[in-house]
Amino acid sequence: MTQDKHGMDKFLDWAAKQPDSSDEEKAANEAARKAMEGKWLETVTMNEDGRLMIVSTQYLISGGVADGSSESRPGDSDYDELLRQHGLLTPGKAHTLVRKKVDGNWILLPESDEVIQPIDPNSQCP
């Protein structure tokens, strides 16, 4: 009796049959990876009930990627600060901040979505 291949075995067989990337594709992929090194992307989406869904991705200098997700609800200690940083989101809307570490500090990059000015004109976005 033979066993059928399932799941990962099928995927590995399929992947082994795929052509290698061309030198141009490899160079483009490496350039794209290098461009993301040291960056931190934080995307916040507001659900219909007001919960904020947060997806955070850091592109490490080593080439690795660290990511995670969480949520914040009205009344949570970080909720108002997330709204301030990401603008006054409305249900179904998302906003992304892109930061890079410079001299030990995270700075906001211009490639972030348009940053909505904080309500308090004396406050500063990170």
C-alpha positions in Angstrom: 0.0 0.0 0.0 1.4 3.4 -1.0 0.7 6.6 0.8 -0.4 9.6 -1.2 1.7 12.7 -0.7 0.0 15.5 1.2 0.6 19.1 2.3 4.2 20.0 2.6 5.5 17.1 0.5 3.4 18.2 -2.4 4.5 21.8 -2.0 8.2 20.8 -1.8 7.8 18.7 -5.0 6.2 21.6 -6.8 8.8 24.1 -5.6 11.7 21.8 -6.7 10.3 21.8 -10.2 10.2 25.6 -10.5 12.9 27.4 -12.5 15.6 29.3 -10.7 15.4 33.1 -10.7 17.3 34.9 -13.4 20.3 37.0 -12.4 18.2 40.1 -13.0 15.4 38.8 -10.7 17.9 37.9 -8.0 19.5 41.4 -8.2 16.1 43.1 -8.1 15.0 41.0 -5.1 18.3 41.8 -3.3 17.9 45.5 -4.0 14.3 45.4 -2.7 15.4 43.6 0.4 18.2 46.1 1.0 15.8 49.0 0.6 13.7 47.7 3.4 16.5 46.9 5.9 16.1 48.6 9.2 12.6 49.8 8.5 9.5 49.3 10.8 6.1 49.3 9.2 3.0 49.7 11.5 -0.4 49.4 9.9 -3.5 50.2 11.9 -7.0 49.4 10.7 -10.2 50.3 12.5 -12.9 47.7 12.7 -16.6 48.5 12.6 -16.8 48.3 16.4 -13.9 50.7 16.9 -11.2 48.2 17.7 -7.8 48.9 16.2 -6.1 46.0 14.5 -2.3 46.6 14.5 0.2 44.8 12.2 3.8 45.5 12.9 6.7 44.4 10.6 10.4 45.1 11.1 12.9 44.4 8.4 16.1 43.5 10.3 19.6 44.5 9.1 20.5 40.8 9.1 17.9 40.2 6.4 15.3 38.6 8.7 11.8 39.8 9.2 10.0 40.1 12.6 6.3 40.6 12.6 3.3 40.5 14.9 -0.2 41.7 15.4 -2.3 42.9 18.2 -5.5 44.9 18.9 -6.4 47.9 20.9 -9.9 48.7 22.1 -11.5 52.0 23.2 -10.3 52.5 26.8 -7.0 50.6 26.4 -4.0 52.6 27.5 -2.5 52.8 24.0 -5.8 53.4 22.1 -5.8 57.3 22.1 -2.1 57.4 21.2 -2.6 55.0 18.2 -5.4 57.2 17.0 -3.2 60.3 17.4 -0.3 58.8 15.5 -2.5 57.3 12.7 -5.0 60.1 12.4 -8.6 59.9 13.3 -9.4 56.6 11.5 -12.9 55.7 10.6 -14.3 52.1 10.5 -12.8 50.2 7.6 -9.9 52.6 7.0 -6.2 51.8 7.5 -3.1 53.9 7.9 0.6 52.9 7.7 3.6 54.5 9.4 7.1 53.7 8.1 10.0 54.3 10.5 13.7 53.8 10.3 16.2 53.8 13.2 18.7 56.6 12.9 21.3 57.3 15.6 19.2 55.1 18.0 15.9 56.9 17.4 13.0 55.8 15.2 12.2 58.5 12.7 9.1 58.8 10.6 9.8 58.4 6.9 8.0 60.4 4.1 6.8 57.1 2.5 4.3 56.8 5.3 0.7 57.3 4.4 -0.1 61.0 4.6 0.2 61.7 8.3 -2.8 63.5 9.8 -1.7 66.2 12.1 -2.3 65.5 15.8 -5.2 67.2 17.5 -2.8 68.9 20.0 -0.6 71.3 17.9 2.1 71.1 20.7 2.4 67.3 20.5 4.9 65.6 18.2 4.5 62.3 16.3 7.2 59.8 17.0 
